Amino acid sequence: MGTALLLAAAAGLSTAVGSLLGLVVRRPGAKFMGFTLGFSAGVMILVSFAELMPLAVETPGVGFLGAYLAFFLGMGGYFLIDVLLPHDYIGQHDHSPGRMAAGDLSKSWSLERTGVLVAIGITIHNFPEGMATFVGAMKDVRLGLAIAVAIAIHNIPEGLAISAPIYAATGSRRKAFGWSFLSGVSEIAGAATAAAVLHPILTEKVMGVVLAVVAGVMVVISLDELIPAAKAFETEHLPIVGVIVGMAVMVVSLWMVG
């Protein structure tokens, strides 16, 4: 359990990396972002269908139909969160503020508000990601590690999206970093909630259902957020190259560990 919580914490706090990028360079290159977001999506999709779903289907008492019902429940649940609490970040929406004229208070307030709203949306969206990392690691540490790495990669632009507009509006590195840090903490909260709620009832059947739900969550994150965000950078074929490389890296790693 300690390892699972640690992996979730590392994945969540990777938003701090994006925040630091927002404070130092404001925005990484489009090619880098397009490839890494695609890579993250490839890892998450491959893990979902090659690891999580087979484990769920083979679980006694769950089976094929039960596993895929749970899978679509996970997709639907995350989609509902996205509809009720929409959020966007760099790649989905351009938050790069550029330089503002001195004394433009209304624009400054708007930028700060944008950063805060993005922070709130991302904080809520990160909660199930923390649960996903925890559950994967409880089943298999290497599986939890793969999920944590994929989530960490896509958390970097989220941290960047929060810090850049707030820093540009307020000039406060502390405030910009603080908001992005808090959004990452929600993944730890998600993992802690999973530990408190699921662990006491974590029978083999419950684990199978939860793994399928997690797979659904990760697939919808990949298809609805990561791939569109990667394509938005207009780097021609780099996003799909990232997806392919991400999947290939996961296949090789799974093969190497048997």
VOBA-1610 file (N, C-alpha, C; in pm, whole numbers, padded with zeros to 5 digits, always signed):
BEGIN
Met+00083-00120+00000Met+00000+00000+00000Met+00087+00126+00000Gly+00197+00120+00075Gly+00287+00235+00079Gly+00345+00267-00057Thr+00384+00162-00131Thr+00437+00182-00266Thr+00332+00240-00358Ala+00209+00191-00348Ala+00100+00240-00432Ala+00073+00388-00406Leu+00073+00428-00280Leu+00051+00568-00245Leu+00167+00655-00293Leu+00288+00601-00284Leu+00406+00677-00328Leu+00402+00701-00478Leu+00363+00601-00556Leu+00354+00616-00700Leu+00248+00719-00737Ala+00134+00715-00669Ala+00028+00813-00695Ala+00075+00953-00662Ala+00150+00966-00553Ala+00202+01097-00513Ala+00300+01150-00618Ala+00388+01064-00667Ala+00486+01106-00768Ala+00417+01150-00896Ala+00314+01075-00937Ala+00241+01111-01059Ala+00170+01244-01041Gly+00105+01262-00927Gly+00031+01385-00903Gly+00120+01507-00896Leu+00230+01494-00827Leu+00317+01610-00806Leu+00401+01644-00928Ser+00387+01565-01035Ser+00455+01602-01160Ser+00396+01731-01217Thr+00277+01771-01169Thr+00225+01902-01211Thr+00322+02013-01171Ala+00397+01988-01064Ala+00495+02088-01021Ala+00603+02107-01127Val+00637+02000-01201Val+00735+02012-01309Val+00682+02107-01416Gly+00555+02087-01454Gly+00494+02176-01551Gly+00487+02318-01501Ser+00459+02333-01372Ser+00454+02466-01313Ser+00588+02536-01324Leu+00696+02464-01295Leu+00830+02524-01304Leu+00863+02563-01448Leu+00818+02480-01543Leu+00837+02516-01683Leu+00764+02645-01716Gly+00643+02659-01660Gly+00566+02780-01683Gly+00632+02903-01626Leu+00706+02886-01517Leu+00773+02999-01454Leu+00905+03033-01523Val+00967+02933-01585Val+01100+02954-01644Val+01092+02981-01794Val+01025+02889-01865Val+01023+02904-02011Val+00884+02933-02065Arg+00787+02940-01977Arg+00649+02968-02013Arg+00585+02857-02096Arg+00654+02809-02198Arg+00592+02709-02284Arg+00697+02625-02356Pro+00692+02493-02341Pro+00787+02408-02414Pro+00752+02403-02561Gly+00843+02345-02641Gly+00822+02340-02785Gly+00703+02256-02826Ala+00642+02291-02940Ala+00524+02220-02989Ala+00556+02075-03022Lys+00673+02050-03080Lys+00710+01913-03115Lys+00723+01826-02991Phe+00786+01882-02888Phe+00801+01808-02762Phe+00664+01774-02703Met+00574+01873-02699Met+00443+01853-02639Met+00360+01754-02722Gly+00361+01770-02853Gly+00283+01680-02938Gly+00326+01536-02923Phe+00458+01514-02919Phe+00509+01377-02906Phe+00480+01319-02768Thr+00509+01395-02662Thr+00496+01339-02527Thr+00350+01314-02489Leu+00259+01401-02532Leu+00117+01376-02505Leu+00070+01251-02580Gly+00115+01236-02704Gly+00082+01115-02779Gly+00141+00990-02714Phe+00265+01001-02667Phe+00332+00891-02598Phe+00252+00849-02475Ser+00208+00945-02397Ser+00130+00917-02277Ser+00001+00845-02311Ala-00067+00892-02416Ala-00191+00829-02459Ala-00167+00684-02502Gly-00058+00662-02577Gly-00026+00526-02622Gly-00003+00432-02506Val+00071+00478-02405Val+00097+00397-02287Val-00034+00361-02217Met-00121+00459-02196Met-00243+00437-02121Met-00340+00346-02195Ile-00351+00362-02326Ile-00441+00277-02404Ile-00390+00133-02406Leu-00259+00115-02429Leu-00201-00018-02432Leu-00216-00090-02298Val-00188-00018-02189Val-00201-00076-02056Val-00347-00116-02029Ser-00440-00033-02072Ser-00582-00061-02049Ser-00626-00190-02115Phe-00590-00207-02243Phe-00640-00322-02317Phe-00551-00446-02309Ala-00421-00427-02283Ala-00332-00542-02277Ala-00312-00596-02136Glu-00339-00514-02036Glu-00316-00556-01897Glu-00444-00553-01814Leu-00504-00436-01801Leu-00617-00421-01709Leu-00739-00501-01750Met-00780-00490-01875Met-00901-00560-01918Met-00886-00713-01917Pro-00775-00770-01965Pro-00760-00916-01952Pro-00765-00963-01807Leu-00703-00889-01716Leu-00709-00925-01574Leu-00852-00921-01523Ala-00926-00818-01564Ala-01065-00805-01519Ala-01152-00917-01576Val-01136-00947-01705Val-01216-01050-01770Val-01191-01187-01708Glu-01065-01213-01672Glu-01030-01344-01616Glu-01063-01359-01468Thr-01109-01251-01404Thr-01141-01257-01262Thr-01268-01337-01239Pro-01266-01438-01154Pro-01387-01516-01124Pro-01500-01427-01072Gly-01619-01446-01131Gly-01733-01367-01088Gly-01751-01238-01166Val-01653-01203-01250Val-01664-01081-01330Val-01691-01118-01475Gly-01596-01185-01539Gly-01614-01231-01676Gly-01612-01119-01779Phe-01633-01159-01905Phe-01624-01065-02017Phe-01729-00955-02007Leu-01856-00994-01990Leu-01963-00895-01988Leu-01951-00802-01868Gly-01925-00858-01752Gly-01911-00777-01632Gly-01796-00679-01642Ala-01685-00727-01699Ala-01567-00641-01712Ala-01595-00524-01805Tyr-01662-00549-01916Tyr-01687-00440-02009Tyr-01800-00348-01965Leu-01892-00399-01886Leu-01990-00310-01825Leu-01920-00212-01730Ala-01825-00264-01652Ala-01747-00179-01562Ala-01660-00082-01641Phe-01605-00130-01753Phe-01523-00045-01840Phe-01602+00076-01889Phe-01723+00052-01940Phe-01805+00162-01990Phe-01857+00249-01876Leu-01872+00191-01759Leu-01908+00270-01641Leu-01796+00370-01609Gly-01672+00324-01618Gly-01558+00412-01596Gly-01552+00523-01699Met-01574+00489-01826Met-01574+00590-01932Met-01685+00692-01909Gly-01805+00641-01879Gly-01919+00729-01860Gly-01903+00819-01739Gly-01847+00764-01631Gly-01827+00844-01511Gly-01731+00958-01533Tyr-01620+00930-01602Tyr-01523+01036-01628Tyr-01580+01139-01725Phe-01655+01091-01824Phe-01718+01183-01920Phe-01815+01277-01848Leu-01890+01222-01751Leu-01984+01304-01676Leu-01910+01413-01598Ile-01798+01377-01536Ile-01717+01477-01465Ile-01671+01586-01562Asp-01631+01546-01681Asp-01579+01641-01779Asp-01688+01736-01827Val-01811+01685-01840Val-01922+01768-01885Val-01965+01865-01776Leu-01974+01815-01653Leu-02020+01899-01543Leu-01913+01998-01499Leu-01786+01958-01509Leu-01676+02043-01464Leu-01571+02051-01574Pro-01603+02120-01684Pro-01510+02125-01797Pro-01380+02195-01760His-01273+02154-01825His-01144+02219-01806His-01068+02208-01936Asp-00971+02293-01954Asp-00883+02280-02069Asp-00744+02323-02026Tyr-00647+02289-02110Tyr-00511+02328-02080Tyr-00436+02347-02210Ile-00314+02393-02200Ile-00237+02423-02321Ile-00238+02304-02416Gly-00272+02330-02540Gly-00292+02224-02639Gly-00440+02213-02669Gln-00526+02216-02565Gln-00669+02218-02587Gln-00717+02362-02606His-00652+02453-02535His-00688+02594-02545His-00561+02673-02517Asp-00541+02781-02593Asp-00416+02855-02582Asp-00418+02948-02463His-00344+02911-02358His-00333+02996-02241His-00204+03077-02241Ser-00128+03070-02350Ser-00003+03145-02352Ser-00034+03294-02355Pro-00002+03368-02251Pro-00050+03504-02239Pro+00027+03611-02313Gly+00154+03584-02344Gly+00234+03688-02406Gly+00257+03801-02307Arg+00297+03917-02356Arg+00324+04030-02266Arg+00205+04124-02267Met+00169+04172-02148Met+00055+04262-02137Met+00106+04405-02116Ala+00026+04497-02159Ala+00059+04638-02134Ala+00047+04667-01986Ala+00136+04753-01936Ala+00133+04788-01794Ala+00001+04855-01762Gly-00056+04817-01646Gly-00181+04878-01600Gly-00305+04817-01659Asp-00292+04712-01743Asp-00409+04648-01801Asp-00468+04553-01698Leu-00539+04609-01600Leu-00586+04530-01486Leu-00692+04431-01525Ser-00780+04469-01619Ser-00888+04377-01656Ser-00832+04253-01724Lys-00732+04270-01808Lys-00670+04155-01875Lys-00593+04071-01773Ser-00526+04140-01680Ser-00452+04069-01575Ser-00547+03985-01490Trp-00660+04044-01452Trp-00757+03970-01371Trp-00810+03850-01448Ser-00834+03870-01579Ser-00887+03762-01661Ser-00789+03646-01669Leu-00660+03677-01684Leu-00558+03572-01690Leu-00550+03496-01558Glu-00554+03570-01447Glu-00547+03503-01317Glu-00670+03415-01297Arg-00785+03465-01335Arg-00909+03387-01322Arg-00901+03261-01409Thr-00846+03275-01530Thr-00830+03159-01618Thr-00745+03052-01551Gly-00631+03094-01496Gly-00543+02998-01430Gly-00609+02930-01312Val-00684+03007-01231Val-00750+02950-01114Val-00859+02852-01155Leu-00937+02888-01257Leu-01044+02799-01303Leu-00986+02669-01361Val-00879+02683-01437Val-00812+02562-01489Val-00762+02477-01374Ala-00706+02541-01270Ala-00655+02467-01154Ala-00766+02390-01085Ile-00882+02452-01068Ile-00994+02385-01003Ile-01042+02266-01086Gly-01056+02288-01218Gly-01101+02179-01304Gly-01003+02063-01305Ile-00874+02093-01317Ile-00773+01988-01320Ile-00764+01916-01186Thr-00781+01990-01077Thr-00778+01928-00944Thr-00883+01819-00933Ile-01004+01848-00980Ile-01113+01750-00973Ile-01087+01634-01069His-01035+01664-01187His-01008+01558-01284His-00893+01468-01239Asn-00802+01521-01159Asn-00688+01441-01113Asn-00727+01338-01008Phe-00837+01359-00941Phe-00878+01271-00832Phe-00891+01124-00878Pro-00967+01095-00985Pro-00975+00956-01030Pro-00844+00901-01084Glu-00756+00989-01132Glu-00626+00942-01180Glu-00544+00887-01064Gly-00553+00952-00948Gly-00485+00901-00829Gly-00537+00765-00789Met-00669+00747-00800Met-00730+00617-00770Met-00680+00511-00868Ala-00668+00550-00995Ala-00622+00456-01098Ala-00480+00407-01069Thr-00392+00499-01034Thr-00254+00461-01003Thr-00248+00369-00883Phe-00324+00402-00779Phe-00325+00322-00657Phe-00374+00180-00684Val-00487+00169-00753Val-00545+00036-00780Val-00451-00047-00866Gly-00393+00015-00970Gly-00299-00058-01055Gly-00180-00110-00977Ala-00125-00027-00889Ala-00009-00068-00810Ala-00043-00174-00707Met-00166-00171-00655Met-00208-00274-00560Met-00217-00410-00628Lys-00252-00411-00755Lys-00260-00536-00830Lys-00120-00584-00868Asp-00037-00492-00916Asp+00098-00526-00961Asp+00180-00396-00961Val+00292-00396-00893Val+00373-00273-00883Val+00416-00223-01020Arg+00455-00313-01109Arg+00500-00269-01242Arg+00386-00206-01320Leu+00263-00257-01299Leu+00146-00199-01363Leu+00120-00059-01307Gly+00130-00045-01176Gly+00112+00086-01114Gly+00217+00184-01161Leu+00340+00136-01180Leu+00449+00222-01227Leu+00420+00273-01368Ala+00371+00184-01455Ala+00340+00223-01592Ala+00231+00329-01595Ile+00127+00308-01514Ile+00018+00406-01508Ile+00070+00539-01453Ala+00152+00532-01349Ala+00204+00654-01286Ala+00288+00734-01385Val+00372+00666-01463Val+00456+00736-01561Val+00371+00804-01667Ala+00269+00732-01718Ala+00182+00790-01821Ala+00108+00912-01767Ile+00056+00901-01646Ile-00016+01014-01586Ile+00079+01130-01558Ala+00199+01099-01511Ala+00297+01204-01482Ala+00329+01284-01608Ile+00343+01215-01721Ile+00376+01284-01847Ile+00267+01383-01885His+00141+01340-01871His+00036+01433-01915His+00000+01535-01807Asn+00050+01517-01686Asn+00029+01618-01582Asn+00119+01741-01602Ile+00229+01723-01676Ile+00322+01834-01695Ile+00256+01953-01767Pro+00187+01931-01882Pro+00121+02046-01945Pro+00008+02104-01861Glu-00052+02021-01775Glu-00155+02073-01687Glu-00096+02173-01588Gly+00017+02137-01528Gly+00084+02230-01437Gly+00125+02357-01507Leu+00170+02343-01631Leu+00210+02457-01712Leu+00092+02550-01738Ala-00025+02492-01767Ala-00144+02570-01797Ala-00191+02650-01677Ile-00167+02596-01558Ile-00209+02667-01437Ile-00113+02781-01404Ser+00016+02752-01408Ser+00114+02850-01360Ser+00134+02966-01456Ala+00135+02940-01587Ala+00168+03045-01683Ala+00074+03166-01676Pro-00060+03147-01683Pro-00146+03266-01677Pro-00145+03335-01540Ile-00137+03257-01431Ile-00136+03319-01298Ile-00009+03399-01277Tyr+00104+03345-01322Tyr+00232+03415-01308Tyr+00233+03541-01393Ala+00180+03531-01516Ala+00177+03647-01605Ala+00088+03757-01549Ala-00022+03717-01481Ala-00117+03815-01429Ala-00070+03879-01299Thr-00007+03800-01212Thr+00026+03849-01077Thr+00173+03877-01055Gly+00258+03814-01136Gly+00402+03826-01115Gly+00451+03749-00993Ser+00363+03668-00933Ser+00398+03594-00813Ser+00429+03448-00847Arg+00555+03411-00835Arg+00594+03272-00857Arg+00532+03181-00750Arg+00525+03233-00627Arg+00470+03153-00518Arg+00324+03118-00544Lys+00245+03215-00586Lys+00103+03190-00611Lys+00085+03093-00729Ala+00160+03115-00836Ala+00149+03030-00954Ala+00187+02887-00922Phe+00298+02869-00849Phe+00341+02735-00814Phe+00244+02670-00715Gly+00192+02751-00621Gly+00103+02698-00519Gly-00024+02637-00577Trp-00084+02705-00674Trp-00207+02652-00734Trp-00182+02521-00809Ser-00073+02514-00884Ser-00045+02391-00958Ser-00009+02278-00862Phe+00061+02309-00754Phe+00095+02208-00655Phe-00031+02149-00592Leu-00127+02235-00559Leu-00251+02188-00498Leu-00329+02097-00594Ser-00325+02127-00723Ser-00396+02042-00819Ser-00335+01902-00823Gly-00203+01893-00805Gly-00139+01762-00801Gly-00170+01685-00674Val-00188+01757-00564Val-00219+01693-00436Val-00350+01615-00444Ser-00441+01658-00532Ser-00569+01588-00542Ser-00551+01444-00588Glu-00443+01414-00663Glu-00418+01275-00700Glu-00381+01192-00578Ile-00307+01252-00486Ile-00274+01183-00362Ile-00402+01160-00282Ala-00490+01259-00283Ala-00618+01245-00213Ala-00701+01132-00275Gly-00697+01122-00408Gly-00769+01014-00475Gly-00715+00878-00437Ala-00583+00868-00431Ala-00520+00741-00392Ala-00553+00708-00246Ala-00548+00809-00160Ala-00579+00787-00018Ala-00724+00743+00001Thr-00813+00802-00078Thr-00955+00763-00072Thr-00972+00619-00116Ala-00902+00581-00223Ala-00909+00443-00269Ala-00857+00348-00162Ala-00750+00388-00095Ala-00694+00305+00011Ala-00792+00288+00127Ala-00858+00398+00164Ala-00949+00395+00279Ala-01079+00321+00247Val-01131+00342+00126Val-01262+00286+00091Val-01252+00146+00033Leu-01157+00128-00061Leu-01150+00001-00133Leu-01075-00108-00059His-00965-00072+00008His-00880-00175+00067His-00953-00268+00163Pro-01041-00217+00250Pro-01111-00309+00342Pro-01202-00408+00271Ile-01248-00375+00149Ile-01341-00464+00077Ile-01278-00518-00051Leu-01145-00512-00061Leu-01078-00544-00187Leu-01065-00695-00206Thr-01178-00758-00233Thr-01177-00899-00270Thr-01129-00912-00415Glu-01107-01033-00459Glu-01062-01055-00597Glu-01164-01002-00697Lys-01292-01022-00669Lys-01396-00976-00761Lys-01401-00824-00767Val-01395-00759-00650Val-01397-00613-00646Val-01277-00557-00721Met-01161-00618-00704Met-01042-00573-00774Met-01060-00584-00925Gly-01120-00692-00971Gly-01143-00709-01114Gly-01232-00601-01170Val-01340-00569-01099Val-01432-00463-01142Val-01361-00329-01144Val-01286-00299-01039Val-01217-00171-01029Val-01112-00156-01140Leu-01041-00263-01172Leu-00942-00257-01280Leu-01009-00222-01413Ala-01129-00277-01437Ala-01201-00246-01561Ala-01247-00101-01561Val-01294-00052-01447Val-01334+00089-01437Val-01215+00180-01464Val-01101+00146-01406Val-00979+00225-01426Val-00940+00226-01574Ala-00953+00111-01640Ala-00922+00104-01783Ala-01011+00199-01862Gly-01139+00203-01828Gly-01231+00294-01896Gly-01193+00439-01875Val-01155+00473-01753Val-01113+00610-01722Val-00991+00647-01805Met-00893+00559-01811Met-00768+00591-01881Met-00790+00601-02032Val-00878+00519-02088Val-00904+00526-02231Val-00973+00657-02267Val-01072+00698-02187Val-01142+00822-02219Val-01051+00943-02199Ile-00961+00939-02101Ile-00863+01047-02085Ile-00775+01057-02211Ser-00732+00942-02259Ser-00645+00939-02377Ser-00715+00992-02502Leu-00839+00944-02524Leu-00909+00980-02647Leu-00970+01119-02644Asp-01015+01161-02527Asp-01085+01289-02517Asp-00993+01405-02483Glu-00879+01377-02420Glu-00792+01486-02376Glu-00654+01481-02441Leu-00584+01369-02423Leu-00443+01367-02463Leu-00423+01375-02614Ile-00493+01291-02690Ile-00473+01290-02835Ile-00520+01420-02900Pro-00641+01472-02866Pro-00678+01603-02922Pro-00581+01713-02885Ala-00531+01711-02759Ala-00435+01813-02717Ala-00306+01801-02797Ala-00260+01677-02819Ala-00138+01655-02897Ala-00156+01704-03041Lys-00272+01675-03102Lys-00297+01715-03240Lys-00309+01867-03253Ala-00352+01933-03145Ala-00372+02078-03150Ala-00241+02154-03171Phe-00128+02088-03145Phe+00000+02156-03163Phe+00043+02161-03310Glu-00035+02095-03398Glu-00012+02102-03542Glu+00132+02067-03578Thr+00175+01952-03527Thr+00311+01906-03555Thr+00309+01787-03652Glu+00215+01791-03745Glu+00197+01688-03847Glu+00177+01551-03783His+00272+01460-03799His+00249+01322-03757His+00312+01286-03623Leu+00371+01384-03554Leu+00438+01352-03428Leu+00345+01294-03320Pro+00221+01341-03307Pro+00134+01282-03205Pro+00110+01133-03225Ile+00083+01090-03350Ile+00059+00947-03373Ile+00189+00869-03360Val+00302+00932-03394Val+00432+00868-03370Val+00450+00846-03221Gly+00412+00946-03141Gly+00420+00932-02997Gly+00333+00820-02945Val+00210+00809-02998Val+00119+00700-02959Val+00183+00564-02989Ile+00236+00550-03110Ile+00297+00422-03152Ile+00418+00389-03065Val+00504+00488-03043Val+00624+00464-02962Val+00584+00430-02818Gly+00485+00501-02764Gly+00439+00473-02629Gly+00388+00330-02616Met+00309+00287-02713Met+00258+00149-02712Met+00372+00048-02726Ala+00466+00078-02817Ala+00578-00013-02839Ala+00664-00026-02714Val+00691+00085-02648Val+00771+00082-02525Val+00701-00003-02419Met+00570+00010-02407Met+00495-00069-02309Met+00497-00216-02344Val+00482-00249-02472Val+00486-00390-02514Val+00621-00452-02480Val+00728-00380-02511Val+00862-00431-02482Val+00883-00448-02332Ser+00839-00350-02255Ser+00858-00358-02110Ser+00777-00472-02050Leu+00654-00492-02098Leu+00571-00603-02047Leu+00631-00737-02087Trp+00685-00742-02209Trp+00748-00867-02255Trp+00873-00899-02174Met+00950-00797-02141Met+01075-00818-02068Met+01050-00868-01925Val+00940-00820-01865Val+00911-00864-01728Val+00819-00985-01725Gly+00785-01036-01842Gly+00704-01157-01849Gly+00558-01134-01822
//
